[in-house]
Amino acid sequence: MKRRFDSNEPELMDRPGAAREDLDAALRSLRGLNRLFGSHRVVSIFLKRWVKRGDKLRVLDLATGSADIPRLVADYAREIGAEVEILAVDFQPSTLETARRMSVDYPEITCQCADVLTFQDEEGFDLVICSLALHHFSEEDAVRLLRRGRELSRKFVLVSDLRRGMLAVVGVYLLTRLVFRDPMTREDGRVSAQRAFTQGEMRELARRAGWRDFGSRAFRFARQAIWLEPSG
């Protein structure tokens, strides 16, 4: 199945001026999908591997959406007794309004409006995460995003996303027909399944971005991840 991507036709939630009520409904559906179908689980696997009691970590979440991943990180850090400072970055102001509203009880999280492809930070981060966002980009911009994540991280990078294939296409079609039926989720979900990269394509993007000795794994529910961690 060939990837279908048109940079002139961004997903509805990526377009300027998206209606607030439609965007809120789509973000709510996305949080449900992340929780039920593996995206949170993928991130949690690596949090348990990398974040330990007593750690003090600076964390960056690129293309954060409504900041459900930063809240997941903060909850885990609180649970085990680690200290985290999390910067959640997204280019969509309306999306960040929702992120800030939902993260009001999380002083660990700061939301910032910025282009993730050109985002700069002098201090750097211990952990850089990008979850369910890579498929929003062209191949060239996906390489730029992976390179940016590598450059911003002092230790760990985790990029997780959909994995293109018939399972993703059929699964998303059924879910957006039967469960998550708001118009933006229905449209964007079906487009996302066709814009996602295969596991082989994602590995090649990482190599083009200068990643070396990185990990790659397929997960249930048409999910996948690539990551960087210090050797030894």
C-alpha positions in Angstrom: 0.0 0.0 0.0 1.6 3.2 -1.2 1.7 6.2 1.1 -0.8 9.0 0.2 0.4 12.4 1.3 -0.4 15.8 -0.2 1.2 18.8 1.5 -1.5 21.0 0.0 -4.2 19.1 1.9 -3.2 19.2 5.6 -5.4 17.3 8.1 -8.4 19.3 9.3 -6.9 19.8 12.8 -3.7 21.2 11.3 -5.5 23.9 9.3 -5.6 27.5 10.6 -9.0 28.6 11.8 -10.3 25.2 12.7 -13.5 25.6 14.6 -12.9 25.4 18.4 -15.8 23.0 19.1 -14.7 20.6 16.3 -11.1 20.7 17.4 -12.0 20.0 21.0 -14.2 17.0 19.9 -11.3 15.7 17.8 -8.8 16.1 20.6 -11.1 14.3 23.0 -11.4 11.4 20.5 -7.7 11.4 20.0 -7.1 11.1 23.7 -9.5 8.2 23.8 -7.8 6.5 20.9 -4.3 7.0 22.5 -5.5 5.5 25.8 -7.4 2.5 24.4 -5.2 1.6 21.4 -1.7 1.6 22.5 -0.1 5.0 22.1 0.0 5.6 25.9 1.2 2.0 26.4 4.1 2.5 24.0 5.3 5.6 25.8 4.8 4.0 29.2 7.1 1.1 28.2 10.0 3.5 27.6 9.2 5.7 30.7 9.6 2.6 32.9 12.9 1.8 31.1 14.4 5.3 31.3 12.9 7.2 34.2 13.9 6.1 37.7 13.1 7.2 41.2 15.1 10.3 42.2 15.8 11.3 38.6 15.6 15.0 37.7 14.7 15.2 34.0 13.9 17.9 31.5 11.4 16.5 28.9 10.3 17.9 25.6 7.1 16.7 23.8 7.0 17.8 20.1 3.6 18.3 18.4 2.0 17.8 21.8 -1.7 18.2 20.8 -3.7 18.5 24.0 -0.7 17.4 26.1 -1.9 14.0 27.1 1.6 12.6 26.7 3.1 15.2 29.0 0.4 14.5 31.6 1.2 10.8 31.3 4.9 11.5 31.9 4.1 13.8 34.9 1.8 11.2 36.4 4.4 8.4 36.1 7.1 10.7 37.6 4.9 11.5 40.6 4.1 7.8 41.1 7.8 6.7 41.3 9.3 9.8 42.9 11.1 11.4 40.0 11.2 15.1 39.2 10.3 16.3 35.7 10.2 19.6 33.9 8.1 19.2 30.7 7.9 21.6 27.8 4.9 20.8 25.5 5.3 22.3 22.0 2.7 22.6 19.2 2.2 25.1 16.4 -1.6 25.3 16.7 -2.7 28.0 19.2 -6.2 26.6 19.6 -4.8 23.2 20.4 -2.5 24.6 23.0 -5.4 26.4 24.7 -7.0 23.0 25.3 -3.6 21.6 26.5 -3.2 24.4 29.0 -6.8 24.0 30.3 -6.4 20.3 30.7 -2.9 20.6 32.4 -3.9 23.3 35.0 -3.1 20.8 37.8 0.3 20.0 36.3 2.8 22.7 37.3 5.5 20.5 35.7 4.1 21.2 32.3 4.7 24.4 30.3 3.0 24.8 26.9 4.7 26.8 24.1 3.5 27.7 20.6 6.3 27.0 18.1 7.1 25.3 14.8 8.5 21.9 15.9 10.8 21.9 12.8 12.7 25.0 13.8 12.2 25.0 17.6 15.4 26.0 19.4 16.5 25.5 23.0 19.9 26.3 24.4 19.7 24.0 27.4 18.6 20.8 25.8 16.5 17.9 27.1 17.1 14.6 28.8 14.1 13.1 27.0 12.5 14.1 23.7 9.2 12.6 22.7 7.1 12.8 19.6 3.9 10.7 19.6 1.5 10.2 16.7 2.8 13.2 14.7 5.3 12.0 12.2 2.7 11.1 9.6 1.5 14.7 9.5 4.7 15.6 7.6 6.2 15.0 4.2 9.2 12.7 4.1 11.6 15.7 3.9 10.0 17.4 6.9 9.8 14.1 8.8 13.6 13.8 8.4 13.9 17.4 9.7 11.8 16.6 12.7 13.8 13.4 13.5 17.0 15.4 13.2 15.7 18.1 15.4 14.7 15.6 18.1 18.2 14.1 18.0 19.9 17.5 18.3 17.7 18.6 21.2 18.2 15.5 23.3 21.1 14.8 25.7 20.0 11.2 26.3 16.8 9.7 25.1 14.6 10.2 22.0 11.3 8.4 21.4 9.2 8.7 18.3 6.1 6.7 18.1 3.4 6.7 15.4 0.9 4.7 13.4 2.2 1.9 11.1 0.7 1.9 7.6 -1.0 -1.2 6.4 -4.5 -2.7 5.9 -5.0 -3.3 9.6 -4.6 0.5 10.3 -6.9 1.5 7.4 -9.6 -1.0 8.2 -9.3 -0.5 12.0 -9.5 3.3 11.8 -12.5 3.1 9.3 -14.5 0.9 11.7 -13.6 3.0 14.8 -14.6 6.3 13.1 -17.8 4.7 11.9 -18.9 3.1 15.1 -17.3 4.8 18.1 -15.3 8.0 17.4 -17.7 9.6 15.0 -17.2 13.4 15.2 -16.5 14.7 11.6 -12.9 15.9 12.2 -11.8 12.6 13.8 -13.6 10.6 11.0 -11.9 12.6 8.2 -8.4 13.0 9.9 -8.3 9.5 11.2 -8.8 7.9 7.8 -6.3 10.2 6.2 -3.8 9.5 8.9 -3.9 5.8 8.3 -2.9 6.3 4.7 -0.3 8.9 5.5 1.5 6.8 8.1 4.9 5.3 7.4 5.7 1.6 7.3 8.3 0.3 9.7 10.9 0.1 7.0 10.2 3.6 5.8 10.4 5.0 9.4 13.8 3.3 9.8 15.0 4.9 6.6 13.8 8.3 7.7 15.8 7.9 10.9 18.9 6.9 9.0 18.5 10.0 6.7 18.2 12.1 9.9 21.6 10.9 11.1 20.3 8.4 13.7 22.8 5.7 14.5 22.4 2.6 16.6 18.7 3.3 17.1 16.0 0.8 18.1 12.9 0.0 16.1 9.8 -2.0 17.1 6.3 -2.7 15.9 3.5 -2.8 18.5 -0.1 -4.0 18.5 -2.9 -2.0 17.0 -0.7 -0.8 14.1 1.7 1.2 16.2 5.4 1.5 16.0 8.3 3.3 17.6 11.9 4.2 17.0 14.2 5.4 19.8 17.7 6.5 20.7 19.4 5.8 24.1 22.9 5.9 25.4 24.8 2.7 24.7 25.7 0.6 27.7 
